[in-house]
């Protein structure tokens, strides 16, 4: 999940900075902006395809190799745990390493380990297979964290006036990756076996590396004196981070559980199981640009998007099974409908989070520059990773102990409780003229 907008370029001389171009001619995209969008779209698409391609068939394949549901959940979850650690590290040192180098190197390593994941079926079953699954996932998580942190920082600097709009628009490619991954992975697995989905996708990602080496803009900045701890210790940032954790956990919960539930409940083949994931991914991809545009044009709506989106998501997870206490029979069409609604509510909740964290940082004295953008990008990735670790890990355990219906309900309840009553209270109003990427009156903040 990536995002855009910063403002260090406001003082850059010479008129060549893309930030200045954006402010002077908001309706025209500069060459740098177009190239930044292409690069971000490529990593969003490739990473989300790899992330989602596992869902339809990997849990079943891992079971054959002796992995329990809990271990399968941990294999999914370890990706997020190491992405968390790597995001914090890369966010802190991005200006030292260089955003462009970090992006290209991360994409190259990610493509290579995706190919390696495709040959794991040749490994003997048992501890060796499980250990190698963990190792490959960990390396890919670190490389993905590098690429996505750099991508978010570059985008945010390149599009200072339209943070949420560009973020939401690029979620089309994230959603497209989520849409294409499960059905394409299921089809290739069913037609050609385990290796082909991963080797094909890995080669595609590797082919993107030379393109991005050529077109990606290169930015430099001085290191920041601020830290992640100062950023996350801000009350509003801490609350939004908790929201990100919860939403990410909801997505992660489905990875090791939904395909197994659909296979057993509705007896669908692996190729068709992937189509079930389409409801969530497609609705998320379509709705995200709209919520991004509304978040930029009417910033005061962001808190309502966060609250409403979380509550709707909680209700969706109660209906996924559905929870046995409800007098509703489990049906495939109902499951798909709930996933569609959940995709819309997820877009409603996720898209406003990045610009809200960024605005809070600026309000509290963080300088406008690439270093602050790297901190915010790293924090967003880290907080998303916390939920992405807890979701599949706890989801696999709960699925094994109490079944999918109750496990989904527990996940929904935890999401519904994530926003305290204080989120509805406006803390203060800030004139948006202080922050050129806000528009229209005042920005309402919540604590």
N, C-alpha and C positions, 0 to 999 in steps of 0.2 A: 504494500500500500504505500504511495508516495504522495508528495505534496509540493507546492510551489510558493514563491514570493519573497523577497527581502529588499532591503534598501540600502545597502552599502554604497551603491553606485550613485547616490544622490550628490556626492561631492566629487565624483570623478571628473577630471578635466578632459577636454578634447572632444566631447560629444560623441565618442564611439561606444560608450558603455551601453549595453542593451537595456539597463534600467532606465537611463535617460530617454532612450528611444521609445520605451514603453509609455513613459509619461507624456512625451511630446506628441506621439502619434499612436494613441491607444488602439486604433482600429487596424493598424498595419503591423504585421509581424516582421521583425528583423531576421536576417539570415541566422544569427546566433540563436534567436528564440525558436525558429523552425527546427534547427539542428538539435537543440536541447529537448524539444518535444519528441522528436524521432528517437533519440537515445533513451529517454524515459519510457516511451511507449514500448521499445524493444525489451527492456529489462522487466517491465510490468507484465508483458505478454509471456515472455519466456519463463519467468520465475513462477507465475501463477499456473501455467500449464504443468510445470514440474510438480508444484505443490499439490495440485488437484489430481494429477494423473494416477496417484497411488490409490485413491479412494475405492474405485470399483473392484480391484482385483488383488492388491497387495495384502490386505488382511487375510484373505483366503489362502494366498500363496505362502504367507508366513506361518499360518496354522499348519500347513503341510510340512514345514521345516521344524516343527516342534515349538513354536512360539505361542504362548498363551495370550488371551485377550489383553491382560494387563501389560505384558511385555510389548505387544503390538502398540498399545497406547503409549508406552514409554518411548518406542522407536519414533512415533509421530512427535511426541512431546519433546524429546531431546533436541530436535531441530530448533524449536523455539527457545529452549534454555540457552543454547550456545549463541543463537542469534541475539538474545538479550545481552549477554556478556560482550559479544563482538560489537554490537551497536553502540554501547556506552564507550567502548575503547576507541572505535573509529570516529565517533562523534567528537571525542575529545581531541584526537590527533589528526583530524582531516586536513587542517591547514598546514600541518607539518608534512604529511604524506603527499598531498596534492589531490584535489577532487577528481580530476580526469584519470590519473594513474590508478586511484583506488577503484573507480568505476570499471575501467577496462580490465584490470587484474582480477577483480571480483567476478566479472562475467566469464573470463577465461577459465578460472578454476571451477566455477559452477558448471560450465558446460562439460569439462573433463570428468568431474565426479558423477554427473548424470549418466554419462556413458558407462562408468564403472558400476553404477547401481544396476545396470542392465545385465551384468554378468554374474550377479550374486546367486542366481539360481544354480550355478555350477558348483557352488560351495557346499560341502557336506552339511547336513542338517545338524541342529543342536547348537551348542555354545559358540562354535566358530562362526556359523552363519549369523547368529544374533549379534555377536561382537562386531562383525564386519558391517552389518546393517547400521549399527550405531556409529561406527567410525565414518562411513561414507556420508551419513546424514549430518554429522557434526561438521565435517569439512565443508559440505555444501552450505550449511547454515552460516558459517563464518564468511564464506565468499559472497553469499547473497547479502549479508548485512553490510559488507563493504560497498557493494554496488548500489544498494538501495539508499544507504545513507548519503553517498556521494550524489546520487541522482536527485534526491529530495533537496539537498542543499543547492545544487546548481539550478534546479527549477525555481526554487524560492527566490534566489537572487535574480534570475532572469525575468521573472514575472512578479514584480513587487506590488502591482495594483490589483491583481486578480488571484489571490492565493487559493481561495476555496473553489473558484470557477475552474482553474487549471487542474487543481487536485481532482475535482469531480469529473472533469472531462477525461483525464487520464485513467480514471477508474473504469472507463469503458474498456480499456485494454486489459486491466486486471480482470474485469468481469469476462471479457472475451477469452482470456486464458483459463478462467474457471469453467467457462462454458465448453470450450473445446477440449480441455484436458480429460474429464471423465469419459465422455462418449468416445473420443478418439483413442484414449488409452484402452478402454474396454474393447473397442473394435479390433485394434491392433493385437491386443493380448489374445482375444478369441480367435483371430485369423492366423497370427504368426507366432504366438507364444510370448513368453515373458520378456525376452531380450529386446525385441523390436521397438516397443514404445519408448524405452529409455535411450537406446542408442540413436534413434531418429531425432528425438528432442534434443539430446546432447549435441549432436552434430549441427542442428539448427542454431543453437545458442552459440556454439563456437564460430559459426559463419558470421554471426552478428559482430564479433569482436573487431575484425578489420574495419568494418563500416564505422563503428563508434570511435575507433582510434582516429579516423579521418575527420569526422564531422563534429565531435563533441567539443563544445567551448571549454576553454581552460581559464580558470579564475584563481587569483592569489589573494591572500588576506593575512593580516597580522593575527597572531594567537590572542585568544580572549583571556581576560583575567577572571572571568566567571566560571563556575563549575556546574556540573549536573546537580550536585547537592543543593546549591543555592536556588537553582531553577525548580526542582521538585519540592523544595520546602515552602514554596509559595502556595498558600491554601487552595487557590483556584486551580493551579496546575496539578496539585496533588489529587483533587477531586476528578478532574478531567482524565488524569492518568488512571484512576480507578475505573472510570467509565470505559476507557480503551481496553483495560484488562478484561473487564466483564464481557464486552462485545467480542473480543478476540477469543475468549474461552468458549463462547457460544459457537463460533465457527469451528474451532478446533475440536469441540465435542463430537461433531458430526463425522470427522474423518475416520476414526476407527470403529464407529458404531452404526452409522446409517446404512452403509452397504450391507453389513451383516444382518441388520434388521429387515431390510427389504428382501434380501435373498431368502431368508427363512420365512418371512411373513407372506410374501406374495409370489415366491418361487420364480423370480425373474432371472434370466441369464445375465452374465456379467456385462455384456454389451448394452443391455437395456437398463441395468442398474445405473450406469453412467448418465443416462438421460434423466433420471430422477433428480440429479444434482443441477440440471439445467434451470429448474424453477428458481432456485436461490440465486445462482450466478447471473442469469439473464436479467432478472428484475433488479438486482443490485447495480449492474452495469448501466441499465437504462435510466434508473432513478437518480444515480449519483450526480450527473451533470446538472440536473435540475436543482437539487439541494445545494450544490456548489454555487450556482448562480444566485439563488435566493440568499445564501449565506453572505455573499459579497455585497449584494444590493441592499439587503435588509439585515444587518448584523444583529439587531435586537431579537431576531427570530431564532438565533442559534440555540439559546437555552431551551426554548420550547421544542426544537428539533431533538435535542438531547434527551429531554424528559419523555416526550411522546414516543420517540423511537425505542427507548429502553423498555417502556411499559408494553408496547406492542410486541416487541421481541419476547418478553416474558410470557405473554399470552400465547404466542406462537409455539413456544416450546412445551407449554402445557397441552397443546393440541396435537403435537407431532405424533405421539403414540396412538391415541391420546392417553392422558393419565387415567388409570382405571376407575377413579371415582366419578368420572364424567360419563353420563349415559350416551356415549357416542361410540359407534363401531369403527374400528380401524379400517380405512379404505384407501386405496392407492390415490384416487383423485383428490381426496381430502389432504393427504400427505403432501402432494405436489402443490396444491393451493396454499397450504400453510407455508411451504418453503418460498413461494412467490411473495407472499405478504412479508415474510421475514426478510427477504432481500431488500424490499423497499424500506422497511423499518431500520435495517442495518445501515443503508445509505443515509437515512435521516439522522442517525446518531453519530456515524463515523466522520462524515465529511466536515462538520463544524469544528472538530476537536483540534486539528492542526493550527488553523488560523487563530483559534482562541488561546492556545498555548503561546503562540508567537506574539500576539498582542499583549498578553500578560507579561511576557519577558520584557518587551519594550517599555511597558508602563512602570516596571520596577528597576529600570536603570541599565538593562542590557544594551550594549551598543549595537547599532544597525550594521551588520557585517556578516561575512561568510562564516566566521567563527561562531556567532550566535545561531545562525541557521543550522550549522552542523550540530550544535548542542540540542536544538529543538528536534532536528531530524533523528538524531541518535536516541533521544528520549522517547520520541514517538515509537520508533522501532523497538526499543527495549520494552516499553510498556505493552506494546502489542504482543511481544514475544512471551511476556509473563503469562498472559492469558492463553496464548497458543501452546504453552507448555502445560498449564494446569488443565485446560479443556480436554485434550485427548488422553492425558495421563489419568485424570480423575474419571473421565468418561469411560475409558476402557475398564477401569476397576468397578465403577457403578454398574456398567452393563453386565459384567460378569456376576455381580452379587444380587442386583435387584431387577435386572431386565431393562430394556430400552425405554419402555413407557415411563417408569418411575425415574429412571436416570435423567431423561429429558425434562421431566417436571422439576426435579431438583435443580437442574441447570437454569431453567426458566425462573424459578423462584429467586435464586441467587442474583440473577440479572435484574429482576424487578426491584430488589432491595438495594441496588447499588447506589441510587441517587437519594440522599437524605432530603428532608423537607426544606432545608436551607437553600437548596438549589433553586427554589422558586422565588427567593427573595433577591431583589436587586440590591447590590452592594453600593454601587456608585455609578455615575454617568461620566463618561470621558469624551471630550470633544474630539471628533475624528480628524480634525485638521492637524493634530499632532502626529497622526500616522497616515501618510498619503495613500496607503493601500486600502484604507477604510473610506466609505462613501455614505453620504446621506445622513446628516444630523448627528445623533449621539450614539455611542456604543454602550449598551447596557451590559453590565458585568454581573456575574453571580459568584457567590463564595462557596 
